Amino acid sequence: MKYTITTLFFIGLTCLYAQDMTIQEARGQLGNTVTTSGIVTTPNLASSGQSDFAIQDETAAIIIYNGDFDAGLSLGDLVSVTGEILNYNGKLEIVPSAETDVIVETQGNELPSFQHMTLSGLLTIPESFESELVQIFGVEIIDGDWPEPGNNQNLTISDDGGITTLTIRVDRHSDVDDGPAPEGIFNLKGFISQYDYTEPQDEGYQIIPRFQTDIEESNEDILPIYEVRNTQEGETVTTAGFVTTPNYGTAGSSTEHGLQDATAGVLIYNYSFDAGLSVGDYIQVTGEIDIYNGKTEIVPADESGITVISSGNVIPASQTVSIAEMLVSPESFESEIVTVQTATIVDGDWPSEGNNSNLTITDISDSTMTMRVDKDTDVDEGPEPQGTFNLTGLVGQYDSSEPADEGYQVLPRYYADIEVLGDVAPNISNLMHSPDAPTPDDEVAVSAQVIDDGELEVSLYYQIDEGNYVSNDMVLGEADTYSGTVPSQSDGVTVHYYINADDGVNETVNSDTLFYIVHSPESLTSINDVQTNPELEGQVVTIGGVVTAEFWGGSSNRNFYVQDAEEEYSGVVVFNYDGWDQFGFDTPLGETVYSLAEGDSVVLTGEVVEYYGKTEITNVTGVTVHGPAVHPFEPLDVTVNQIMTDGTESEAYEGMLVRISNVLVDEEDLGNGEWSVTDGINSVRVDDNWDYYYWPEEDAELISITGVLDYTYSNFKIQPRLARDVEEAGDVRLQRVQQVLYSDLIKAGEDSESDMSYMLEDTVTISGIVTMPTGLSYAGDGVKFIFADPHGGPWSGILSYDPDSSAFPNLVEGDFIRVTGLIYEYSTGGSNMTELFVTQPVEILGSDAVPPEPTVSSGDLRWPTEAEQWGTVMIKVENAVITANDFPYDLFAMDDGSGSILVDDDSDSIEFYFDEVGPPPVGTVIESARGWVYHHFGSYSDSTTYKLCPLYVSDLVYEIQEGISVSHIAGWNLVSFPFEGVDNSYNVVFPDATSGTLYEFSGTYVNATDLEPGNGYWLNFSDGGSNLLTGDPISSLTISLSAGWNLFSGISTTVSIDEIDDINSIIVPGTVYGFDGTYQNTSVLEPGKGYWVNAYEAGEIVVSGGRSARVRPNPTDYSEGANVLTFDQQSIFFGVDIPEEEKIRYELPPLPPEGAQDFRCADGSKLAKEGGHIS
C-alpha cells in the first residue's frame, strides 16, 4: 500500500471513490474510452483555455488533459472523468472530449498522502508512481540554472551526491518559477511525470513541484546517515531514513533494524524494547552512536526516540555488487541493502530451524564472504539453496579485534531474498595461449578459467586457416583453470581458437574467438640475431614481439620499441623518419589502423640499420598488430653499472625495457633535456624522448626509473615513457597520478574508461599550489578546491571534493599545500575526472606564485587525446568568438577557429554575475578566457564533455575596440573613471553632465573637478544616456579606505566583489552598494560606475581581476523571515531583532545629494525591529 486513506460516506452510503473503473485499471486501457475518478492533486499546469491536472485515487494517478478548454478544477476536487487513454511521450493521459465529461462530485477533500522515497527507490519502478504525489528528502541541484519568472526549465537533482539523478521540471504555469532557486540541500514534493519520445519510453522521468511551498528547507538538526556514520562514538544524533529490514532482534523484546537514506545505512539497536517497525517505514530516530564489533549503531534511549512518519514506502534500491567490489570498500556498504549475483555456498552448514549459522559464499569474482542466517528471520525455516543463487540482504560486520576491518557479512532479510537460479551458465574468463609467438616447433598451450555451480565438460576448438574447427578436451587444474593444446602448425598458418563449456544440464557457452599466426625461426628473425649478427646489417628481416614503448608523444612520433624475450639482446627500436602516426598498420582481419599501443603484439618487416652505433629497424614495409599481448614484458631490473655508457652490459640491454632503483640525481642538466643519476658509485644518463614531467634537482632521491635503453651521441641513456616511469621518493607529483598513454586516450572516447588514472584507489601524498579556492565554486552542501603542480602545464591539476563543507581549511590561490588522500574517478555519464579524496587534514605550508596559464586552442578541448591532459588545469583560450548562448546548463559556446568549447558557470562569482546581466550576445569577441577544464557530463559524439570554467568575471576579457560605454540615468549617478593617460576632467569624460555637480566624499560631500582612478563620485545629468570612456586600462588598484563609509570604484574590466582583496577584513560584509535611482547591494563592480563601501577601520584593499581574498564564512542573514516593504526596487525590512554588533551590516550609505530618491528607516538602516520609522 502506497498510502493510507480514510473512506468517507455520503447519505445513502455512497463511497467517496465510487467509480466505473479505478485509475490503475484505466491506465491499462490505452486507446480506449473509460470513466474513472480521483482527487485533483495539482493546479492547472496548462496555458489559458487548456486543462492539465493530475487526479489520484487509492490505486494510481493519471493526467487529465485537453487543449481546447479549462475544466476549472481545484485542489481537493473529487472528479469523475470520461475520456480516451492516450500516451504522450511516455506519460498516460485521459483526454475528455468535452467539458461535460469532467464532473466535480465533491470539493475540499483531503489530498492523498505524499509517498516518501529516495531517488534510487523511485527509479526502480518509476512507472508505478507516474502522476502520483511523492516527497524526496535531502536533494540538491547538481546541474542547470533556475528559470527567470515566466519560463520553464529542466534541472538535474540528486540525493546521493550525483550517483542517482532525476530531472526537476519547473513549470511556468505554477508559481515555482516566480520563487527563488533553492540553495544547498532541500526536501522536495511534487508529482512524477515523464517526457520520452523514443521507444521503449522507459526514461525521461521528472518530478514537478506544484507550488513554491513544495520546496522545503531541510532540517539541519536531522543529519544524513553518512554524517551519522562519521560521528564519534558516544555522541547523540538525530537522523531519518527508511527501515529496510525486519527485526533481527528478538520479537517483542528488542529492536535491530537496518535504516537507510540516499547517502548511507546504519543499524538501529536497543536490547530493551521492540519498536514494532516494518520495512518501508520512514522514521526519525534520536540515539547515541555505538560501535559494536565494528558495526555502527544508533541506540535510542527508549521508544520515544523513534517516530514513524509514514509507512508502506518504497525503500532505497538494492545495489548490485560483486563480493570483490564490496570488499574493496566494505564500510561504504555497511548496513545498506545489496544484491550479490550468482552466489554459491562453498563452506558451512545450513542451520536447523530456530538456529543461526554463518556460511561462506563466493560469486563470479571468486572472492568469498560470510552469509549470516539469522534465526529471528524466516530464512532458517527454508531449505538450503542448491547451486547458484542471487542473494539480497543487509551488509553487516562482526569483528571483535582491532582495527575491526574484517568480518563483513550479508544477512538475508527473508527467505525470498535468496533467488535460486538453478543451473547457471558457466562463466569463461582469462582465455590465453602460450607462447605468444609460436613457431612451427611449438605446441600451443591454451588455458582459461571456467566457473560453474556443477560439473563441467570443457573443450578446445581450433581452426587452421579457413578449415573446419577441430576439438580437443581440456583438463582441470588449480583455481578452476582448464588447459588444452593445439598441435604444432606449419609456418604462416593462422590459428583461430575458442573454448566451449558444457555443464551437462542445459547450458553450453562459447568463449570469444582468439587467434595467433605461426612463424618459423627462418621467417621470424629473433631480435637477438638482429642485435648480435653484424651480417644482418642492411638486410630485410621480419621480427615479432611486444611493443614496450609506443611512438605517440615521442620525438615527431618516429620511434617505437619492440622486445621478444626477457633476456639480453632482445629489444630494438623501430624508426620511421616521417612518423608513425600516418602509417597504415595491418591487422590479421585485413583491416588498416593508424595506431599501435604499448603492450601490443606485433610482427613487422624492415631493414636492419646501424645508426651511429645504435641498431634500428627502419625502411619498414609492413607491420601487423595482433592486439594486446597475452604476456606483456615487465621491465628488467638492472644496475647502473650494467647499462651506463661503457657499462658491463649496456650493449646487451640496448632497446630493452629496464628499471634501475634507489638512485640520486647527480647532474640535473646535461643539456638537450638530459640529466643523470647515480647509485653512489656509477652514473647513467636519462633523456627526454617522451614527456614524463619530472624536473630533476641535484641529490633528489628516486625510488626507480623505468624506460627503454637508448644510444645516441655516444652515450647510453634511459628513455622514460611517461610520468609513472619516474618514481620519486616522498610526495608524489601530480603528473604521475594524471598522465595516461595517448593510445589509451584514443580508446577513451569509445569505452569511457581508458582515461582513468593508473593509480586509481592508491593513497598518495601530493604537494601543490591552490589554483581554485574553497568556497568559490558549486559543491552542493560540500566544498571543493583545485591545486596544481608548481610547474603547471599538462596533467598538473587535480580537484578535491568533500560532502562536508567544513572538511578543508580556508584555501586561496597561491596557498602551497600538502594533501594526503585516495585517488578516485568521479564519473558523470561517460566523463571521468580524476580526483583526490582527502583522508588527512590539509597542511598549508606557505604561499607561492600560481603556475602560469598556458594558452590552449579551443579545438584541443573537444576530444580526450588533446583535452584530457588539461583536466582541472588553469588555461587560457584567446581570440575566440561566442557562437551560441542559449544552453540549459552552460553560459555560451566559443570558438577560436579550431573548434567550439562550452563555457560553464561552476563558479558562484560567474553564476551570480551572468544571472544578473545575461550571457554576451552571439558574435562577441573574447580576447582571453581563463579557467579550469572540467570533464563533466556532455557527450563525446558532439565533443561537449570538456568545458571551460572561469573563476571570476575578470577571467573573461572582451575585445575593447573603442573604449567602454557607460550609461547614466537622468538625475544623480555614481560614476568613476577606470583609465589613465588621458584628460580626467569630469566635463571632458562626461561632457553632458550638469556643470558643478561632481562630488566626492570624505566624511562630507566635497565639490571636485577631476576623476581619480579608485574613487567614486556623485554626478548629475539632465537626461539619461551614455558616454564612451577611453584611455590606458587599469588592471589593479590599491585603494585606501577610512573607517566608515567610502566612495570607491573598480578597474577597467568588470570584477566580482569576491575579487576584492581585503586581507585585513576591514570591509563590513554586505555593504557594497551601487545606485540606480535607489541604493542596491551589488555583486560586481562595473567600469565607469561608483560604489559605496563601509569599513570597520581604516586600511587598504586591492581591486584586481582573477584572484580572490581569503573567503570568510557567510554571516547570518537577519533579513530572512523579516517583513518587507519595497519602494521602487529598494527594500526595507522590519519586525526582527538583531544583535547590536550586527546592526552595522544593515546601515545604508549616506543620503544622496539633494533631489535623489531615498527610503530608509529613521536610524539610517534598512532593517529595524517593530515600530521602526521609514523616512
C-alpha positions, 0 to 999 in steps of 0.5 A, spaced: 500 500 500 502 506 497 498 510 502 493 510 507 486 513 506 480 514 510 473 512 506 468 517 507 460 516 506 455 520 503 447 519 505 445 513 502 452 510 503 455 512 497 463 511 497 467 517 496 471 513 490 465 510 487 467 509 480 466 505 473 473 503 473 479 505 478 485 509 475 490 503 475 485 499 471 484 505 466 491 506 465 491 499 462 486 501 457 490 505 452 486 507 446 480 506 449 474 510 452 473 509 460 470 513 466 474 513 472 475 518 478 480 521 483 482 527 487 485 533 483 492 533 486 495 539 482 493 546 479 492 547 472 499 546 469 496 548 462 496 555 458 489 559 458 483 555 455 487 548 456 486 543 462 492 539 465 491 536 472 493 530 475 487 526 479 489 520 484 485 515 487 487 509 492 490 505 486 494 510 481 494 517 478 493 519 471 493 526 467 487 529 465 488 533 459 485 537 453 487 543 449 481 546 447 478 548 454 479 549 462 475 544 466 476 549 472 478 544 477 481 545 484 485 542 489 481 537 493 476 536 487 473 529 487 472 528 479 469 523 475 472 523 468 470 520 461 475 520 456 480 516 451 487 513 454 492 516 450 500 516 451 504 522 450 511 521 450 511 516 455 506 519 460 498 516 460 493 521 459 485 521 459 483 526 454 475 528 455 472 530 449 468 535 452 467 539 458 461 535 460 465 529 461 469 532 467 464 532 473 466 535 480 462 530 485 465 533 491 470 539 493 475 540 499 477 533 500 483 531 503 489 530 498 492 523 498 498 522 502 505 524 499 509 517 498 516 518 501 522 515 497 529 516 495 531 517 488 534 510 487 527 507 490 523 511 485 527 509 479 526 502 480 519 502 478 518 509 476 512 507 472 508 505 478 508 512 481 507 516 474 502 522 476 502 520 483 504 525 489 511 523 492 516 527 497 524 526 496 528 528 502 535 531 502 536 533 494 540 538 491 541 541 484 547 538 481 546 541 474 542 547 470 540 554 472 533 556 475 528 559 470 527 567 470 519 568 472 515 566 466 519 560 463 520 553 464 526 549 465 529 542 466 534 541 472 538 535 474 537 533 482 540 528 486 540 525 493 546 521 493 551 526 491 550 525 483 550 517 483 542 517 482 539 523 478 532 525 476 530 531 472 526 537 476 521 540 471 519 547 473 513 549 470 511 556 468 504 555 469 505 554 477 508 559 481 515 555 482 518 559 477 516 566 480 520 563 487 527 563 488 532 557 486 533 553 492 540 553 495 544 547 498 540 541 500 532 541 500 526 536 501 522 536 495 514 534 493 511 534 487 508 529 482 512 524 477 511 525 470 515 523 464 517 526 457 520 520 452 519 520 445 523 514 443 521 507 444 521 503 449 519 510 453 522 507 459 526 514 461 525 521 461 522 521 468 521 528 472 518 530 478 514 537 478 513 541 484 506 544 484 507 550 488 513 554 491 511 551 498 513 544 495 520 546 496 522 545 503 528 547 507 531 541 510 532 540 517 539 541 519 538 538 526 536 531 522 543 529 519 544 524 513 546 517 515 553 518 512 554 524 517 551 519 522 556 514 520 562 519 521 560 521 528 564 519 534 562 514 538 558 516 544 555 522 541 547 523 540 544 524 533 538 525 530 537 522 523 531 519 518 531 514 513 527 508 511 527 501 515 529 496 510 529 490 514 525 486 519 527 485 526 533 481 527 532 482 534 528 478 538 520 479 537 517 483 542 523 484 546 528 488 542 529 492 536 535 491 530 533 494 524 537 496 518 535 504 516 537 507 510 537 514 506 540 516 499 547 517 502 548 511 507 545 505 512 546 504 519 543 499 524 538 501 529 539 497 536 536 497 543 536 490 547 530 493 551 524 494 547 521 492 540 519 498 536 514 494 532 517 497 525 516 494 518 520 495 512 518 501 508 517 505 514 520 512 514 522 514 521 526 519 525 530 516 530 534 520 536 540 515 539 547 515 541 552 512 536 555 505 538 560 501 535 559 494 536 564 489 533 565 494 528 558 495 526 555 502 527 549 503 531 544 508 533 541 506 540 535 510 542 534 511 549 527 508 549 521 508 544 520 515 544 526 516 540 523 513 534 517 516 530 514 513 524 512 518 519 509 514 514 509 507 512 508 502 506 514 506 502 518 504 497 525 503 500 532 505 497 534 500 491 538 494 492 545 495 489 548 490 485 555 488 487 560 483 486 563 480 493 570 483 490 567 490 489 564 490 496 570 488 499 574 493 496 570 498 500 566 494 505 564 500 510 561 504 504 556 498 504 555 497 511 548 496 513 545 498 506 541 493 502 545 489 496 544 484 491 550 479 490 549 475 483 550 468 482 552 466 489 554 459 491 555 456 498 562 453 498 563 452 506 558 451 512 552 448 514 545 450 513 542 451 520 536 447 523 530 451 524 530 456 530 538 456 529 543 461 526 549 459 522 554 463 518 556 460 511 561 462 506 559 464 499 563 466 493 560 469 486 563 470 479 569 474 482 571 468 486 572 472 492 568 469 498 564 472 504 560 470 510 552 469 509 549 470 516 542 466 517 539 469 522 534 465 526 529 471 528 528 471 520 524 466 516 530 464 512 532 458 517 525 455 516 527 454 508 531 449 505 538 450 503 539 453 496 542 448 491 547 451 486 547 458 484 543 463 487 542 471 487 542 473 494 539 480 497 540 482 504 543 487 509 551 488 509 553 487 516 560 486 520 562 482 526 569 483 528 571 483 535 579 485 534 582 491 532 582 495 527 575 491 526 576 491 518 574 484 517 568 480 518 563 483 513 557 479 512 550 479 508 544 477 512 538 475 508 532 479 510 527 473 508 527 467 505 525 470 498 531 474 498 535 468 496 533 467 488 535 460 486 537 460 479 538 453 478 543 451 473 547 457 471 551 458 465 558 457 466 562 463 466 569 463 461 574 468 463 582 469 462 582 465 455 590 465 453 595 461 449 602 460 450 607 462 447 605 468 444 609 467 438 609 460 436 613 457 431 612 451 427 616 447 433 611 449 438 605 446 441 600 451 443 598 451 450 591 454 451 588 455 458 582 459 461 578 459 467 571 456 467 566 457 473 560 453 474 555 451 480 556 443 477 560 439 473 563 441 467 565 438 460 570 443 457 573 443 450 578 446 445 576 448 438 581 450 433 581 452 426 587 452 421 586 457 416 579 457 413 578 449 415 573 446 419 574 447 427 577 441 430 576 439 438 580 437 443 578 436 451 581 440 456 583 438 463 582 441 470 587 444 474 588 449 480 583 455 481 578 452 476 583 453 470 582 448 464 588 447 459 588 444 452 593 444 446 593 445 439 598 441 435 604 444 432 602 448 425 606 449 419 609 456 418 604 462 416 598 458 418 593 462 422 590 459 428 583 461 430 581 458 437 575 458 442 573 454 448 566 451 449 563 449 456 558 444 457 555 443 464 551 437 462 544 440 464 542 445 459 547 450 458 553 450 453 557 457 452 562 459 447 568 463 449 570 469 444 574 467 438 582 468 439 587 467 434 595 467 433 599 466 426 605 461 426 612 463 424 618 459 423 625 461 426 627 462 418 621 467 417 621 470 424 628 473 425 629 473 433 631 480 435 637 477 438 640 475 431 638 482 429 642 485 435 648 480 435 649 478 427 653 484 424 651 480 417 644 482 418 646 489 417 642 492 411 638 486 410 630 485 410 628 481 416 621 480 419 621 480 427 615 479 432 614 481 439 611 486 444 611 493 443 614 496 450 614 503 448 609 506 443 611 512 438 605 517 440 608 523 444 615 521 442 620 525 438 615 527 431 612 520 433 618 516 429 620 511 434 617 505 437 620 499 441 619 492 440 622 486 445 621 478 444 624 475 450 626 477 457 633 476 456 639 480 453 639 482 446 632 482 445 629 489 444 630 494 438 627 500 436 623 501 430 624 508 426 620 511 421 623 518 419 616 521 417 612 518 423 608 513 425 602 516 426 600 516 418 602 509 417 597 504 415 598 498 420 595 491 418 591 487 422 590 479 421 582 481 419 585 485 413 583 491 416 588 498 416 589 502 423 593 508 424 595 506 431 599 501 435 599 501 443 604 499 448 603 492 450 601 490 443 603 484 439 606 485 433 610 482 427 613 487 422 618 487 416 624 492 415 631 493 414 636 492 419 640 499 420 646 501 424 645 508 426 651 511 429 652 505 433 645 504 435 641 498 431 634 500 428 629 497 424 627 502 419 625 502 411 619 498 414 614 495 409 609 492 413 607 491 420 601 487 423 598 488 430 595 482 433 592 486 439 594 486 446 599 481 448 597 475 452 604 476 456 606 483 456 614 484 458 615 487 465 621 491 465 628 488 467 631 490 473 638 492 472 644 496 475 647 502 473 653 499 472 650 494 467 647 499 462 651 506 463 655 508 457 661 503 457 657 499 462 658 491 463 652 490 459 649 496 456 650 493 449 646 487 451 640 491 454 640 496 448 632 497 446 630 493 452 625 495 457 629 496 464 628 499 471 634 501 475 632 503 483 634 507 489 638 512 485 640 520 486 640 525 481 647 527 480 647 532 474 640 535 473 642 538 466 646 535 461 643 539 456 638 537 450 633 535 456 638 530 459 640 529 466 643 523 470 643 519 476 647 515 480 647 509 485 653 512 489 658 509 485 656 509 477 652 514 473 647 513 467 644 518 463 636 519 462 633 523 456 627 526 454 624 522 448 617 522 451 614 527 456 614 524 463 614 531 467 619 530 472 624 536 473 630 533 476 634 537 482 641 535 484 641 529 490 633 528 489 632 521 491 628 516 486 625 510 488 626 507 480 626 509 473 623 505 468 624 506 460 627 503 454 635 503 453 637 508 448 644 510 444 645 516 441 651 521 441 655 516 444 652 515 450 647 510 453 641 513 456 634 511 459 628 513 455 622 514 460 615 513 457 611 517 461 610 520 468 609 513 472 616 511 469 619 516 474 618 514 481 620 519 486 621 518 493 616 522 498 610 526 495 608 524 489 607 529 483 601 530 480 603 528 473 604 521 475 597 520 478 594 524 471 598 522 465 595 516 461 598 513 454 595 517 448 593 510 445 589 509 451 586 516 450 584 514 443 580 508 446 577 513 451 572 516 447 569 509 445 569 505 452 569 511 457 574 508 461 581 508 458 582 515 461 582 513 468 588 514 472 593 508 473 593 509 480 586 509 481 584 507 489 592 508 491 593 513 497 598 518 495 601 524 498 601 530 493 604 537 494 601 543 490 599 550 489 591 552 490 589 554 483 581 554 485 579 556 492 574 553 497 568 556 497 568 559 490 565 554 486 558 549 486 559 543 491 552 542 493 552 542 501 560 540 500 566 544 498 571 543 493 578 546 491 583 545 485 591 545 486 596 544 481 603 542 480 608 548 481 610 547 474 603 547 471 602 545 464 599 538 462 596 533 467 598 538 473 591 539 476 587 535 480 580 537 484 578 535 491 571 534 493 568 533 500 560 532 502 562 536 508 563 543 507 567 544 513 572 538 511 578 543 508 581 549 511 580 556 508 584 555 501 586 561 496 590 561 490 597 561 491 596 557 498 602 551 497 599 545 500 600 538 502 594 533 501 594 526 503 588 522 500 585 516 495 585 517 488 578 516 485 574 517 478 568 521 479 564 519 473 558 523 470 555 519 464 561 517 460 566 523 463 571 521 468 575 526 472 580 524 476 580 526 483 583 526 490 579 524 496 582 527 502 583 522 508 588 527 512 587 534 514 590 539 509 597 542 511 598 549 508 605 550 508 606 557 505 604 561 499 607 561 492 606 564 485 600 560 481 603 556 475 602 560 469 596 559 464 598 556 458 594 558 452 590 552 449 586 552 442 579 551 443 579 545 438 584 541 443 578 541 448 573 537 444 576 530 444 580 526 450 587 525 446 588 533 446 583 535 452 584 530 457 591 532 459 588 539 461 583 536 466 582 541 472 588 545 469 588 553 469 588 555 461 587 560 457 583 560 450 584 567 446 581 570 440 575 566 440 568 568 438 561 566 442 557 562 437 551 560 441 548 562 448 542 559 449 544 552 453 540 549 459 546 548 463 552 552 460 553 560 459 555 560 451 559 556 446 566 559 443 570 558 438 577 560 436 577 557 429 579 550 431 573 548 434 567 550 439 568 549 447 562 550 452 563 555 457 560 553 464 558 557 470 561 552 476 563 558 479 558 562 484 562 569 482 560 567 474 553 564 476 551 570 480 554 575 475 551 572 468 544 571 472 544 578 473 546 581 466 545 575 461 550 571 457 554 576 451 550 576 445 552 571 439 558 574 435 562 577 441 569 577 441 573 574 447 580 576 447 582 571 453 578 566 457 581 563 463 579 557 467 579 550 469 577 544 464 572 540 467 570 533 464 563 533 466 557 530 463 556 532 455 557 527 450 563 525 446 559 524 439 558 532 439 565 533 443 561 537 449 564 533 455 570 538 456 568 545 458 571 551 460 570 554 467 572 561 469 573 563 476 571 570 476 568 575 471 575 578 470 577 571 467 573 573 461 576 579 457 572 582 451 575 585 445 575 593 447 575 596 440 573 603 442 573 604 449 567 602 454 560 605 454 557 607 460 550 609 461 547 614 466 540 615 468 537 622 468 538 625 475 544 623 480 549 617 478 555 614 481 560 614 476 568 613 476 573 613 471 577 606 470 583 609 465 589 613 465 593 617 460 588 621 458 584 628 460 580 626 467 576 632 467 569 630 469 566 635 463 571 632 458 569 624 460 562 626 461 561 632 457 553 632 458 553 632 465 550 638 469 556 643 470 558 643 478 555 637 480 561 632 481 562 630 488 566 626 492 566 624 499 570 624 505 566 624 511 562 630 507 560 631 500 566 635 497 565 639 490 571 636 485 573 637 478 577 631 476 576 623 476 581 619 480 582 612 478 579 608 485 574 613 487 567 614 486 563 620 485 556 623 485 554 626 478 548 629 475 545 629 468 539 632 465 537 626 461 539 619 461 544 616 456 551 614 455 558 616 454 564 612 451 570 612 456 577 611 453 584 611 455 590 606 458 586 600 462 587 599 469 588 592 471 589 593 479 588 598 484 590 599 491 585 603 494 585 606 501 579 606 505 577 610 512 573 607 517 566 608 515 563 609 509 567 610 502 566 612 495 570 607 491 570 604 484 573 598 480 578 597 474 577 597 467 574 590 466 568 588 470 570 584 477 566 580 482 566 583 489 569 576 491 575 579 487 576 584 492 582 583 496 581 585 503 586 581 507 585 585 513 577 584 513 576 591 514 570 591 509 563 590 513 560 584 509 554 586 505 555 593 504 557 594 497 552 598 494 551 601 487 545 606 485 540 606 480 535 611 482 535 607 489 541 604 493 542 596 491 547 591 494 551 589 488 555 583 486 560 586 481 563 592 480 562 595 473 567 600 469 565 607 469 560 606 475 561 608 483 560 604 489 559 605 496 563 601 501 563 601 509 569 599 513 570 597 520 577 601 520 581 604 516 586 600 511 587 598 504 584 593 499 586 591 492 581 591 486 584 586 481 581 581 476 582 573 477 584 572 484 580 572 490 581 574 498 581 569 503 573 567 503 570 568 510 564 564 512 557 567 510 554 571 516 547 570 518 542 573 514 537 577 519 533 579 513 530 572 512 523 571 515 523 579 516 517 583 513 518 587 507 516 593 504 519 595 497 519 602 494 521 602 487 526 596 487 529 598 494 527 594 500 526 595 507 525 590 512 522 590 519 519 586 525 526 582 527 531 583 532 538 583 531 544 583 535 547 590 536 554 588 533 550 586 527 546 592 526 552 595 522 551 590 516 544 593 515 546 601 515 545 604 508 550 609 505 549 616 506 543 620 503 544 622 496 545 629 494 539 633 494 533 631 489 535 623 489 530 618 491 531 615 498 527 610 503 530 608 509 528 607 516 529 613 521 536 610 524 539 610 517 538 602 516 534 598 512 532 593 517 529 595 524 525 591 529 517 593 530 515 600 530 521 602 526 520 609 522 521 609 514 523 616 512 
